């Protein structure tokens, strides 16, 4: 299966609804292929929920949506054992997490106790209730949304929860031409009603397995580690990127390489993805919670100041490669 071709079909399908967000769609697909999860953070009305629902509709998998509120309980997510007085037995009622693609809408409106109900499912693809573990059927992909500007009735995500998200994205406002195209597209109805699946669950699983075989050179390992270590060494940072963050950057870089039709990772993949993978994992000194663009700017400065690995070609090897190409 050609991963690049299939993902292009999914992207075009999503763009029947979403206007002018090709870059963000590509990053979401990379996270999906890397078996990660996505946090969409932006102001209301920018299309976060619409993007998540259209992506889910483009892949023929189970889909569930949970509107997070302060009165939502962990058992609403994980499930609960119910007692049957007639039989005297307990039966397990599955919660909302038992699906393939989960939209956790306005995740920061739920209490930290409820937010923690997602931790095991996101990291280990399983749920434990009353000592019994229930595996989740693959693929399993969580897309969470949150509003960064509204603080009334919200509970900021703790660092352990943020660390479970592979990447953090922001859609932003469309420009004038995109806004006009958006109005025209929705003028006669919701275009999402006409969207149908272009990828099966089996195809998605096969692509996820293929992504794991993408080649990563040892120099790329070192480059990723250098970037992560510089976040820890910075005087402006109180909490830098952990080993989980380095693994996340490597995995999503492999997925992006596959999306672009390559069988190997290049430094450009790492540079493009590092801000989205690292920024939400960093806490600046004096900051109680990770907010604003300071961490994003810090990561970009670190990228600019870190040596990029460059393959050194020997003259004889280069001449040989050129002769080989002519022979073809």
Backbone bond lengths (Angstrom), bond angles and torsions (degrees), N, CA, C in turn:
res aa  C-N    CA-C-N  psi(-1)  N-CA   C-N-CA  omega(-1)  CA-C   N-CA-C  phi
1 X - - - 1.458 - - 1.533 110.13 -
2 X 1.313 115.46 135.48 1.458 120.73 177.13 1.527 108.73 -87.15
3 X 1.331 115.88 108.30 1.465 120.88 -176.15 1.515 110.96 -63.62
4 X 1.318 116.91 -42.66 1.453 120.93 -177.69 1.527 111.33 -60.77
5 X 1.344 116.80 -43.77 1.463 121.18 -179.21 1.521 111.64 -65.92
6 X 1.324 116.28 -45.30 1.464 120.00 -179.10 1.531 111.21 -64.83
7 X 1.317 117.38 -41.79 1.470 119.97 179.63 1.526 111.47 -68.46
8 X 1.327 116.60 -29.84 1.461 119.71 175.39 1.533 110.18 -66.00
9 X 1.324 116.92 -36.34 1.459 120.64 175.24 1.530 110.79 -62.82
10 X 1.325 115.97 -43.49 1.464 119.84 179.38 1.529 110.32 -64.78
11 X 1.329 116.02 -43.29 1.468 119.39 -179.51 1.523 111.56 -61.88
12 X 1.326 116.68 -45.24 1.460 120.20 178.55 1.520 111.25 -63.21
13 X 1.314 116.81 -34.69 1.455 120.89 178.03 1.529 110.65 -65.27
14 X 1.328 116.37 -42.69 1.461 120.78 178.92 1.524 110.82 -66.27
15 X 1.333 116.37 -36.60 1.455 120.46 -177.44 1.528 113.16 -74.33
16 X 1.324 117.26 -2.22 1.463 119.68 168.73 1.530 110.40 -69.15
17 X 1.329 115.30 -20.70 1.471 121.48 -179.18 1.524 111.04 -113.03
18 X 1.323 117.31 -49.24 1.457 122.86 -175.05 1.528 109.85 -90.01
19 X 1.329 116.55 130.79 1.464 121.93 -176.16 1.528 110.64 -105.72
20 X 1.331 116.51 129.68 1.462 121.76 168.40 1.512 117.04 71.31
21 X 1.322 118.60 25.13 1.470 120.92 -178.97 1.528 111.53 -126.04
22 X 1.335 116.36 41.42 1.465 120.52 -177.04 1.522 112.17 -59.70
23 X 1.339 116.53 -40.21 1.463 120.02 -179.09 1.509 112.23 -63.22
24 X 1.331 117.04 -45.78 1.461 120.72 179.74 1.527 111.84 -66.70
25 X 1.332 116.37 -36.74 1.461 120.01 177.87 1.527 110.18 -63.68
26 X 1.328 116.34 -42.21 1.463 120.44 178.85 1.526 111.01 -62.53
27 X 1.323 117.25 -40.05 1.467 120.47 179.29 1.529 111.12 -67.73
28 X 1.335 117.14 -37.47 1.463 119.68 176.36 1.518 111.20 -64.44
29 X 1.321 116.86 -41.14 1.466 120.16 177.71 1.525 110.97 -65.14
30 X 1.324 117.03 -37.08 1.465 120.25 176.93 1.524 110.48 -62.70
31 X 1.325 116.87 -42.61 1.463 120.50 177.58 1.518 111.02 -63.13
32 X 1.334 116.99 -40.71 1.463 121.09 178.73 1.522 110.85 -62.29
33 X 1.337 116.99 -44.63 1.465 120.61 179.79 1.524 111.71 -67.22
34 X 1.341 116.86 -29.17 1.469 120.90 -179.39 1.526 112.25 -85.67
35 X 1.322 117.19 6.39 1.471 123.40 -179.82 1.523 111.76 61.94
36 X 1.334 115.68 34.08 1.460 120.31 178.67 1.515 111.42 -105.66
37 X 1.329 115.57 -169.66 1.461 122.69 -179.52 1.525 108.99 -130.38
38 X 1.324 116.31 157.61 1.462 121.94 -172.51 1.520 110.67 -123.54
39 X 1.335 115.61 135.58 1.461 122.51 172.31 1.522 108.08 -109.49
40 X 1.329 116.15 117.42 1.464 121.92 177.02 1.521 108.37 -99.56
41 X 1.320 116.06 113.99 1.465 120.75 -178.80 1.520 109.15 -118.38
42 X 1.333 116.03 118.11 1.457 120.26 178.70 1.519 109.30 -167.95
43 X 1.321 115.18 169.13 1.457 121.01 179.82 1.526 109.41 -68.76
44 X 1.331 118.46 161.26 1.468 120.59 -179.48 1.527 112.24 -62.53
45 X 1.327 114.92 147.36 1.453 120.51 172.86 1.505 116.21 86.16
46 X 1.342 118.53 11.02 1.465 120.40 -179.03 1.532 112.56 -96.88
47 X 1.326 117.85 0.57 1.463 120.74 174.61 1.509 115.25 98.77
48 X 1.340 118.24 18.43 1.469 120.59 -178.60 1.525 111.07 -61.06
49 X 1.323 116.21 -53.54 1.462 120.50 -177.67 1.522 110.93 -66.37
50 X 1.316 117.41 -39.50 1.467 121.58 179.20 1.517 110.97 -62.04
51 X 1.327 117.04 -41.77 1.466 120.89 178.69 1.522 110.54 -63.06
52 X 1.331 116.50 -45.74 1.463 120.59 -178.95 1.531 111.19 -62.89
53 X 1.323 116.99 -43.11 1.462 120.83 -178.73 1.523 111.80 -68.69
54 X 1.330 117.27 -36.97 1.466 120.16 179.83 1.521 110.85 -69.67
55 X 1.343 117.41 -39.21 1.458 120.33 176.10 1.526 110.14 -61.83
56 X 1.332 116.38 -45.51 1.461 119.82 -180.00 1.523 111.32 -62.07
57 X 1.329 116.76 -37.20 1.464 120.70 -179.30 1.517 111.81 -72.73
58 X 1.332 117.50 -22.57 1.464 121.69 -179.85 1.523 112.01 -78.18
59 X 1.316 116.82 -17.73 1.463 122.05 179.46 1.528 107.84 -114.23
60 X 1.298 116.49 126.66 1.467 121.42 -175.09 1.523 110.90 -77.94
61 X 1.340 114.88 72.52 1.468 122.07 -179.98 1.528 108.83 -130.92
62 X 1.330 115.21 168.81 1.448 119.10 173.69 1.523 110.32 -66.02
63 X 1.321 116.25 140.34 1.463 121.26 -177.64 1.525 109.46 -131.97
64 X 1.328 115.53 136.09 1.458 121.10 176.36 1.514 110.74 -137.12
65 X 1.317 115.75 144.68 1.465 120.76 178.25 1.517 108.79 -124.99
66 X 1.333 115.58 133.78 1.460 121.57 176.93 1.520 108.46 -123.96
67 X 1.317 116.38 123.46 1.461 121.28 174.65 1.530 107.39 -86.58
68 X 1.323 116.86 108.61 1.458 120.50 -176.12 1.530 109.92 -76.15
69 X 1.314 116.08 128.71 1.464 124.16 179.72 1.519 108.78 -136.28
70 X 1.334 118.39 163.03 1.470 120.19 -179.26 1.524 114.14 -60.69
71 X 1.333 117.98 -25.39 1.467 119.51 -177.82 1.535 112.43 -93.91
72 X 1.333 118.01 4.94 1.460 121.36 176.50 1.521 109.22 -70.16
73 X 1.320 117.15 134.69 1.465 122.45 -177.73 1.526 111.17 -103.79
74 X 1.339 117.76 153.75 1.466 119.86 176.88 1.532 112.45 -56.28
75 X 1.324 116.79 -36.19 1.466 120.26 -179.75 1.521 112.30 -66.56
76 X 1.341 117.56 -23.79 1.463 119.67 174.66 1.522 110.93 -65.04
77 X 1.327 116.30 -26.66 1.457 121.22 179.48 1.522 111.92 -90.24
78 X 1.323 115.78 -49.36 1.466 120.04 -172.98 1.520 113.19 -83.98
79 X 1.332 117.10 -31.68 1.452 121.25 -173.44 1.514 110.85 110.84
80 X 1.323 115.93 172.96 1.463 120.19 -175.13 1.524 109.79 -151.49
81 X 1.329 116.34 149.52 1.453 121.94 174.30 1.523 109.34 -86.41
82 X 1.316 116.11 120.26 1.465 121.96 -178.64 1.519 110.34 -103.21
83 X 1.321 115.68 137.95 1.459 121.25 -179.34 1.524 110.12 -90.09
84 X 1.321 115.64 130.80 1.464 122.13 176.05 1.521 108.83 -102.50
85 X 1.343 117.93 107.28 1.473 119.69 -176.30 1.522 113.53 -65.72
86 X 1.338 117.42 -22.53 1.467 119.29 -179.39 1.519 112.07 -73.38
87 X 1.335 116.10 -39.82 1.465 119.94 -178.75 1.517 112.84 -98.58
88 X 1.345 115.83 -19.01 1.459 119.53 -177.04 1.510 113.38 76.32
89 X 1.343 117.26 14.32 1.464 122.52 -178.55 1.525 110.68 -111.64
90 X 1.342 113.99 161.39 1.464 120.79 173.69 1.530 108.76 -102.52
91 X 1.287 116.30 140.58 1.459 121.27 175.07 1.529 108.33 -125.86
92 X 1.329 115.76 142.86 1.456 120.41 -176.55 1.526 110.21 -89.27
93 X 1.325 115.71 124.33 1.459 121.82 174.86 1.524 107.92 -101.95
94 X 1.307 116.70 118.63 1.457 121.70 -175.79 1.524 111.48 -69.41
95 X 1.346 114.71 144.31 1.454 120.33 178.10 1.515 111.84 -93.18
96 X 1.315 115.39 -171.38 1.465 121.49 -174.09 1.525 113.48 -68.57
97 X 1.339 117.76 -19.13 1.469 119.94 -177.75 1.519 112.67 -72.07
98 X 1.318 117.79 -14.08 1.462 120.59 -179.24 1.529 109.67 -82.39
99 X 1.307 114.77 78.28 1.455 122.78 178.17 1.514 107.54 -155.60
100 X 1.334 118.13 -178.75 1.456 121.17 178.14 1.523 112.41 -96.17
101 X 1.327 116.43 -46.30 1.461 121.59 178.14 1.523 107.97 -120.75
102 X 1.316 116.14 118.86 1.461 121.42 -176.36 1.519 110.16 -112.90
103 X 1.314 116.53 127.47 1.463 122.20 172.39 1.522 108.35 -99.99
104 X 1.327 116.06 109.68 1.468 122.30 176.88 1.523 107.36 -95.92
105 X 1.322 116.13 91.73 1.462 121.50 -172.25 1.526 110.78 -80.91
106 X 1.334 115.88 129.12 1.471 123.36 -179.12 1.530 110.72 52.81
107 X 1.316 114.17 57.28 1.464 121.05 -173.32 1.525 112.44 -60.76
108 X 1.326 117.77 -28.57 1.461 119.73 -177.19 1.528 113.10 -80.02
109 X 1.333 118.04 4.26 1.468 119.98 174.06 1.530 112.19 -87.58
110 X 1.331 117.07 -13.13 1.459 120.50 177.29 1.525 110.18 -88.08
111 X 1.315 116.82 156.85 1.460 121.96 179.93 1.528 110.24 -69.64
112 X 1.331 117.84 157.14 1.468 120.19 177.68 1.528 112.89 -55.03
113 X 1.325 117.05 -33.50 1.469 119.84 178.95 1.533 110.68 -61.98
114 X 1.317 116.31 -42.32 1.462 120.16 179.07 1.522 110.63 -72.33
115 X 1.321 116.95 -40.46 1.462 119.65 177.92 1.530 111.29 -57.43
116 X 1.329 115.98 -36.81 1.464 119.86 -178.47 1.523 112.39 -66.79
117 X 1.346 116.82 -17.05 1.452 119.50 176.89 1.518 113.26 -64.45
118 X 1.336 115.91 -16.75 1.461 120.67 179.68 1.526 113.14 -86.90
119 X 1.331 117.38 -18.31 1.467 120.43 -169.03 1.529 112.93 -57.77
120 X 1.329 116.69 -52.06 1.460 120.05 -176.31 1.528 111.21 -65.08
121 X 1.319 116.84 -40.39 1.465 119.39 -177.82 1.529 111.19 -66.97
122 X 1.325 117.32 -38.85 1.457 120.44 -177.22 1.523 112.17 -72.24
123 X 1.315 117.44 -35.87 1.460 120.70 -175.66 1.520 112.45 -89.80
124 X 1.338 117.26 -43.06 1.459 120.48 -171.20 1.521 113.92 -111.36
125 X 1.346 116.53 -1.02 1.473 120.71 179.44 1.523 111.83 55.87
126 X 1.306 115.72 41.43 1.451 121.70 176.66 1.516 109.85 -153.96
127 X 1.338 115.60 164.44 1.459 121.57 -179.83 1.523 107.96 -134.29
128 X 1.330 116.67 132.58 1.453 121.57 179.31 1.520 109.36 -113.45
129 X 1.320 116.34 123.78 1.459 122.54 179.23 1.529 108.42 -131.21
130 X 1.338 116.10 121.76 1.467 122.00 179.53 1.529 111.62 53.46
131 X 1.321 115.98 41.90 1.459 121.09 175.70 1.512 115.70 81.49
132 X 1.319 117.95 -1.84 1.468 121.65 179.16 1.524 108.88 -107.29
133 X 1.327 116.53 130.96 1.454 121.71 -178.17 1.524 110.57 -100.55
134 X 1.330 114.82 130.99 1.464 121.63 -179.90 1.532 108.34 -116.94
135 X 1.328 118.71 114.58 1.473 119.95 178.42 1.521 110.56 -70.74
136 X 1.329 115.49 146.87 1.459 121.48 177.54 1.528 109.31 -94.19
137 X 1.308 116.05 138.35 1.460 120.99 -177.77 1.524 110.23 -73.18
138 X 1.343 117.53 127.13 1.472 119.55 177.58 1.531 110.09 -74.10
139 X 1.339 116.49 155.87 1.467 128.42 -5.55 1.526 111.27 -74.24
140 X 1.334 115.62 155.25 1.465 120.72 177.65 1.519 108.09 -131.62
141 X 1.314 115.91 120.03 1.465 121.72 -171.33 1.525 108.63 -140.42
142 X 1.340 116.57 121.99 1.459 121.83 179.83 1.527 109.20 -106.93
143 X 1.326 115.16 127.72 1.460 121.98 172.68 1.523 106.99 -116.41
144 X 1.312 116.77 114.53 1.467 121.00 -179.17 1.519 109.61 -110.61
145 X 1.322 116.75 144.57 1.457 121.38 176.41 1.526 109.30 -119.80
146 X 1.319 115.38 150.91 1.455 119.86 173.56 1.522 110.09 -155.01
147 X 1.330 115.10 154.02 1.457 123.02 -179.17 1.524 108.16 -100.79
148 X 1.332 119.77 117.59 1.463 121.55 -174.84 1.524 114.70 -80.05
149 X 1.332 117.71 -15.06 1.464 119.48 -173.11 1.523 113.04 -97.88
150 X 1.326 117.34 -21.02 1.459 119.77 -178.26 1.525 109.60 -96.42
151 X 1.314 117.19 125.12 1.463 121.28 -177.48 1.524 112.68 -110.47
152 X 1.326 118.64 -17.98 1.460 121.35 -177.78 1.534 109.82 -69.18
153 X 1.319 115.56 122.59 1.463 120.05 178.64 1.509 114.49 74.06
154 X 1.332 117.72 23.06 1.464 120.40 179.12 1.523 110.21 -120.31
155 X 1.332 115.27 159.13 1.467 123.03 180.00 1.527 107.53 -129.20
156 X 1.332 118.47 107.71 1.478 120.75 -177.96 1.522 111.43 -54.96
157 X 1.328 115.86 140.76 1.457 120.08 -179.60 1.522 110.35 -67.15
158 X 1.325 117.90 131.25 1.474 119.88 176.96 1.521 110.54 -69.11
159 X 1.332 115.83 163.05 1.457 120.60 -175.95 1.532 111.88 -59.58
160 X 1.339 117.38 -37.40 1.461 120.00 -179.79 1.525 111.40 -62.97
161 X 1.315 116.47 -34.92 1.460 120.55 178.55 1.522 110.90 -73.78
162 X 1.334 116.77 -44.55 1.470 120.30 179.03 1.524 111.45 -59.56
163 X 1.336 115.99 -36.05 1.463 120.75 -176.59 1.521 111.89 -66.85
164 X 1.339 117.22 -18.51 1.475 120.64 179.25 1.522 112.02 -78.18
165 X 1.326 117.37 -14.83 1.455 119.93 179.05 1.529 109.50 -88.55
166 X 1.315 115.81 126.86 1.455 120.50 -178.59 1.518 110.66 -64.26
167 X 1.343 116.75 -48.31 1.455 120.61 179.62 1.530 110.19 -136.38
168 X 1.315 114.68 157.48 1.463 122.13 175.62 1.527 107.70 -122.92
169 X 1.338 115.83 126.87 1.456 121.32 -175.55 1.520 111.38 -122.58
170 X 1.318 114.89 157.15 1.454 122.18 172.56 1.525 107.28 -133.41
171 X 1.323 117.97 132.41 1.460 121.43 -176.66 1.521 112.07 -82.99
172 X 1.326 116.91 -43.11 1.458 120.27 -178.53 1.522 111.83 76.08
173 X 1.333 114.72 169.45 1.459 120.52 -179.87 1.526 110.73 -77.62
174 X 1.329 118.14 146.47 1.468 119.99 174.05 1.524 110.64 -74.19
175 X 1.339 115.77 156.96 1.467 118.45 174.85 1.528 109.20 -79.38
176 X 1.345 116.30 -176.71 1.465 119.83 -172.97 1.529 112.38 -62.47
177 X 1.329 116.84 -46.78 1.465 119.80 -178.71 1.523 111.44 -64.81
178 X 1.330 116.82 -38.05 1.463 120.48 177.51 1.520 111.13 -67.03
179 X 1.325 116.87 -38.11 1.461 120.57 178.86 1.527 111.24 -64.65
180 X 1.330 116.41 -39.87 1.466 120.41 178.20 1.533 110.19 -65.13
181 X 1.341 116.10 -43.35 1.470 120.21 177.91 1.524 111.11 -62.47
182 X 1.336 116.30 -37.08 1.460 121.11 179.53 1.530 111.18 -64.64
183 X 1.332 116.45 -44.10 1.463 120.39 178.75 1.530 111.09 -62.26
184 X 1.325 116.00 -42.10 1.459 119.35 178.88 1.515 112.43 -65.04
185 X 1.321 116.03 -35.69 1.463 120.10 -178.10 1.525 111.83 -70.09
186 X 1.326 117.01 -34.87 1.466 120.71 -177.19 1.535 112.25 -97.98
187 X 1.317 118.18 3.19 1.467 121.44 -174.92 1.532 111.95 -62.09
188 X 1.320 117.59 -40.28 1.470 121.54 -175.17 1.525 113.22 -101.29
189 X 1.316 117.92 8.94 1.461 120.42 -179.52 1.508 110.94 141.33
190 X 1.319 115.78 -178.89 1.464 122.04 -178.76 1.521 109.90 -86.54
191 X 1.329 119.21 113.37 1.471 120.70 -178.19 1.521 113.28 -65.35
192 X 1.327 118.52 -16.55 1.452 120.05 -179.90 1.528 111.32 -66.72
193 X 1.316 117.04 -22.92 1.463 120.02 178.52 1.523 111.74 -64.40
194 X 1.321 117.10 -23.53 1.467 121.54 -179.40 1.525 112.79 -94.88
195 X 1.329 117.25 -0.96 1.471 120.82 -178.99 1.524 109.92 -80.62
196 X 1.320 116.22 133.71 1.459 121.40 176.50 1.524 109.38 -128.39
197 X 1.314 116.76 163.80 1.463 121.79 -175.97 1.526 111.13 -67.75
198 X 1.313 116.03 138.29 1.469 121.86 176.58 1.528 110.86 -119.42
199 X 1.321 116.74 3.81 1.473 121.28 -178.73 1.524 108.42 -145.96
200 X 1.312 116.89 133.55 1.456 121.23 178.43 1.523 110.68 -89.87
201 X 1.323 115.68 166.09 1.464 120.53 178.00 1.528 110.88 -62.42
202 X 1.332 116.78 -39.69 1.469 120.36 179.81 1.523 111.26 -64.82
203 X 1.338 116.70 -39.44 1.469 119.90 177.85 1.523 110.44 -64.82
204 X 1.324 116.74 -40.65 1.458 120.16 179.18 1.525 110.68 -63.85
205 X 1.316 117.39 -43.54 1.464 120.63 179.11 1.526 111.00 -63.18
206 X 1.330 116.56 -38.74 1.472 120.10 178.63 1.521 110.38 -65.17
207 X 1.322 117.72 -39.64 1.467 120.34 178.18 1.523 110.85 -67.21
208 X 1.320 117.86 -39.15 1.463 120.53 177.82 1.521 111.21 -62.18
209 X 1.325 116.95 -39.12 1.462 120.13 178.12 1.526 110.97 -68.42
210 X 1.323 116.54 -39.04 1.464 120.21 -180.00 1.523 111.65 -65.91
211 X 1.323 117.25 -35.57 1.466 121.40 -179.92 1.528 110.91 -61.72
212 X 1.314 117.38 -34.06 1.461 120.58 -179.43 1.527 112.49 -63.67
213 X 1.333 116.65 -18.95 1.472 120.80 -177.94 1.532 112.65 -93.00
214 X 1.327 116.53 -0.71 1.472 119.32 177.75 1.528 109.45 -62.78
215 X 1.333 116.36 137.08 1.468 121.56 -174.08 1.529 111.28 -80.22
216 X 1.336 114.92 135.30 1.463 121.94 174.82 1.524 108.22 -125.03
217 X 1.325 117.31 119.02 1.463 121.87 -179.60 1.522 110.25 -72.17
218 X 1.321 115.20 153.23 1.461 120.36 -179.83 1.524 112.10 -60.27
219 X 1.331 117.08 -31.10 1.464 120.27 177.12 1.531 111.28 -65.01
220 X 1.320 116.74 -32.55 1.466 120.97 176.62 1.522 109.98 -69.88
221 X 1.348 116.36 -38.34 1.469 119.25 173.37 1.529 109.88 -53.53
222 X 1.337 114.40 -50.58 1.465 119.56 -177.76 1.519 112.01 -62.38
223 X 1.310 116.85 -38.01 1.468 121.20 179.61 1.529 110.86 -63.10
224 X 1.331 116.61 -44.35 1.465 120.95 178.71 1.527 110.79 -63.15
225 X 1.329 115.72 -43.97 1.469 120.28 179.75 1.526 110.76 -63.74
226 X 1.325 117.32 -40.89 1.470 120.97 178.92 1.527 110.89 -59.88
227 X 1.319 116.54 -43.62 1.466 120.40 179.70 1.523 110.66 -63.58
228 X 1.334 116.72 -43.75 1.466 120.27 -179.10 1.527 111.23 -65.62
229 X 1.333 116.59 -42.47 1.466 120.04 -178.55 1.521 111.76 -65.73
230 X 1.321 117.69 -32.79 1.458 119.94 179.34 1.528 111.84 -69.67
231 X 1.328 117.71 -27.24 1.464 118.66 174.97 1.521 110.51 -68.83
232 X 1.333 117.09 -32.12 1.470 120.63 179.69 1.518 111.29 -77.66
233 X 1.332 116.34 -30.30 1.464 120.22 -175.87 1.521 112.95 -85.13
234 X 1.316 117.98 -12.82 1.462 120.77 -176.64 1.526 111.24 -66.38
235 X 1.320 116.43 135.70 1.462 121.55 178.21 1.530 112.01 -66.88
236 X 1.317 117.47 -21.05 1.462 121.32 -178.45 1.517 112.87 -84.43
237 X 1.340 117.00 -4.50 1.463 121.52 -172.54 1.521 110.72 -113.31
238 X 1.335 115.82 133.84 1.466 119.82 173.93 1.526 111.76 -98.75
239 X 1.336 117.18 -24.95 1.463 121.24 176.27 1.520 108.40 -139.48
240 X 1.356 115.45 115.87 1.456 120.19 -178.24 1.509 112.53 -95.66
241 X 1.311 114.92 -168.45 1.468 121.74 -175.88 1.518 110.12 -79.58
242 X 1.327 116.33 133.02 1.465 121.84 -178.54 1.527 110.42 -88.25
243 X 1.329 115.85 -179.10 1.466 120.69 177.66 1.516 111.24 -63.18
244 X 1.341 116.86 -32.07 1.463 119.76 176.98 1.528 110.75 -61.69
245 X 1.338 115.88 -37.28 1.456 119.63 177.68 1.514 112.09 -65.83
246 X 1.346 116.95 -38.88 1.469 120.41 177.93 1.529 110.76 -64.83
247 X 1.328 116.61 -43.28 1.465 120.31 177.07 1.522 111.25 -62.34
248 X 1.330 115.87 -40.04 1.462 120.13 179.39 1.523 110.80 -61.42
249 X 1.339 116.66 -42.58 1.466 120.47 -179.53 1.526 110.83 -65.74
250 X 1.322 117.23 -40.04 1.458 119.88 178.20 1.528 110.73 -64.04
251 X 1.332 117.24 -46.19 1.468 120.85 -175.89 1.527 112.39 -65.54
252 X 1.316 116.78 -43.18 1.461 118.76 -178.54 1.530 110.55 -74.16
253 X 1.328 118.15 -26.24 1.468 120.75 174.59 1.528 110.15 -66.50
254 X 1.326 116.73 -38.37 1.463 120.47 175.73 1.525 110.85 -62.86
255 X 1.334 115.70 -40.41 1.462 119.62 179.55 1.533 111.41 -66.03
256 X 1.326 116.55 -40.93 1.463 119.94 179.29 1.525 110.78 -65.36
257 X 1.330 116.76 -38.64 1.465 119.99 176.83 1.522 110.67 -60.61
258 X 1.337 116.55 -43.06 1.466 120.37 178.50 1.525 111.32 -64.44
259 X 1.327 116.51 -39.49 1.458 120.99 178.04 1.521 111.46 -59.86
260 X 1.316 116.30 -33.90 1.465 121.08 -177.66 1.527 112.66 -93.22
261 X 1.327 115.83 9.98 1.460 120.69 173.47 1.502 115.34 82.56
262 X 1.341 117.83 18.38 1.459 121.21 179.04 1.521 110.87 -107.35
263 X 1.340 114.87 155.46 1.462 120.79 178.00 1.525 111.25 -103.74
264 X 1.319 117.10 13.24 1.461 121.49 -177.27 1.525 108.94 -150.36
265 X 1.334 115.68 155.05 1.462 122.65 179.92 1.517 109.29 -91.46
266 X 1.324 116.54 140.35 1.464 122.00 175.72 1.533 108.65 -118.23
267 X 1.332 118.42 161.01 1.470 120.40 -179.08 1.534 113.42 -56.30
268 X 1.332 117.23 -31.66 1.464 119.91 179.05 1.524 111.87 -59.12
269 X 1.340 117.13 -35.60 1.460 120.69 177.49 1.524 110.30 -61.50
270 X 1.314 115.74 -46.40 1.469 121.34 -178.76 1.525 110.48 -64.19
271 X 1.325 116.54 -44.16 1.463 120.53 -178.42 1.526 111.94 -63.79
272 X 1.312 116.40 -40.06 1.461 119.08 -179.58 1.524 112.34 -67.88
273 X 1.315 116.29 -37.35 1.468 120.47 -171.49 1.523 113.94 -90.24
274 X 1.340 117.86 -25.29 1.463 120.66 -174.88 1.532 113.88 -52.68
275 X 1.339 120.52 -43.41 1.473 118.83 179.35 1.518 113.31 -61.03
276 X 1.327 117.58 -34.95 1.466 121.13 -178.11 1.525 112.18 -79.55
277 X 1.328 116.02 -25.02 1.469 120.26 -179.48 1.526 111.78 -89.78
278 X 1.334 117.23 -36.45 1.456 121.51 -172.01 1.535 114.31 -91.88
279 X 1.323 117.80 -34.71 1.470 120.06 -165.95 1.526 113.13 -59.55
280 X 1.337 118.37 -38.77 1.471 119.84 -178.29 1.528 112.71 -82.03
281 X 1.335 116.31 -2.49 1.459 120.38 178.65 1.533 112.12 -100.22
282 X 1.318 116.96 2.31 1.464 121.83 -175.75 1.517 109.90 -111.11
283 X 1.338 116.20 138.12 1.465 121.42 173.50 1.528 107.89 -117.35
284 X 1.315 115.12 122.92 1.467 120.26 179.60 1.527 109.95 -77.18
285 X 1.297 116.85 153.43 1.463 121.17 178.28 1.536 110.04 -63.46
286 X 1.329 114.64 134.29 1.457 120.03 -179.39 1.509 113.99 85.79
287 X 1.344 117.92 -6.16 1.464 121.00 179.74 1.516 109.80 -97.89
288 X 1.334 116.35 130.96 1.464 120.36 177.64 1.521 110.12 -76.51
289 X 1.322 115.20 -41.83 1.455 120.71 178.39 1.522 108.85 -133.02
290 X 1.302 114.65 156.33 1.463 121.26 -178.55 1.530 110.19 -76.04
291 X 1.332 117.18 106.46 1.455 120.50 179.13 1.529 109.35 -137.14
292 X 1.325 116.75 162.41 1.450 121.16 175.02 1.512 113.45 77.81
293 X 1.320 115.11 -164.81 1.465 122.06 -173.57 1.526 112.82 -108.14
294 X 1.339 117.94 5.77 1.467 119.76 -176.92 1.520 112.09 -61.20
295 X 1.332 116.62 -44.06 1.470 118.91 -178.33 1.516 110.89 -67.59
296 X 1.333 117.44 -36.22 1.461 120.84 178.44 1.520 110.77 -63.07
297 X 1.321 116.92 -43.34 1.459 120.91 178.74 1.521 110.88 -66.70
298 X 1.337 116.96 -37.57 1.462 120.59 178.38 1.525 110.81 -60.97
299 X 1.332 117.02 -46.56 1.461 120.56 -179.04 1.523 110.55 -62.58
300 X 1.318 116.93 -40.92 1.464 119.96 178.74 1.522 111.59 -64.98
301 X 1.328 117.46 -36.60 1.465 120.94 176.39 1.527 110.52 -65.87
302 X 1.336 115.89 -40.12 1.471 119.93 179.26 1.519 110.35 -64.64
303 X 1.334 117.04 -40.98 1.466 120.55 177.70 1.528 110.49 -61.23
304 X 1.331 115.73 -43.67 1.469 120.26 -178.99 1.521 112.03 -65.21
305 X 1.332 117.51 -28.21 1.457 120.82 -176.66 1.511 115.17 -100.03
306 X 1.319 117.57 9.93 1.462 121.45 -178.33 1.523 110.38 -110.94
307 X 1.327 115.21 135.05 1.465 120.10 -179.35 1.519 110.68 -62.61
308 X 1.326 115.26 131.58 1.462 121.41 179.50 1.523 109.02 -91.21
309 X 1.327 118.75 129.49 1.467 119.73 178.96 1.526 110.48 -66.24
310 X 1.331 115.89 131.71 1.461 122.05 179.81 1.516 108.26 -126.07
311 X 1.318 115.96 129.93 1.461 119.57 179.70 1.525 109.27 -73.15
312 X 1.324 115.84 129.81 1.456 121.32 -179.80 1.534 109.67 -94.18
313 X 1.321 114.60 116.80 1.459 119.84 -179.44 1.536 109.88 -92.04
314 X 1.314 114.46 133.50 1.460 119.39 171.68 1.529 108.32 -81.87
315 X 1.320 116.55 145.84 1.451 121.00 -177.19 1.531 111.17 -58.96
316 X 1.339 116.96 -43.03 1.465 120.63 -179.44 1.521 110.61 -62.52
317 X 1.356 116.80 -41.99 1.459 121.02 -179.60 1.517 110.34 -64.20
318 X 1.343 116.39 -40.66 1.454 120.78 -178.74 1.529 110.18 -64.85
319 X 1.319 116.90 -43.51 1.459 120.65 179.48 1.526 110.47 -63.15
320 X 1.326 115.28 -40.37 1.462 120.15 179.47 1.525 110.91 -63.74
321 X 1.340 115.84 -41.71 1.473 119.76 179.26 1.518 110.47 -63.85
322 X 1.351 117.12 -39.49 1.455 120.14 -179.63 1.533 110.47 -66.22
323 X 1.336 116.75 -40.44 1.454 119.64 178.84 1.521 110.56 -65.52
324 X 1.340 116.08 -37.02 1.451 120.98 179.58 1.535 110.18 -63.41
325 X 1.340 115.15 -41.81 1.461 119.18 179.83 1.530 110.62 -64.31
326 X 1.372 116.85 -40.89 1.464 119.66 178.88 1.518 110.67 -62.88
327 X 1.338 115.48 -36.47 1.460 119.26 -180.00 1.504 112.40 -65.82
328 X 1.324 116.27 -26.78 1.457 119.97 179.17 1.535 110.61 -72.81
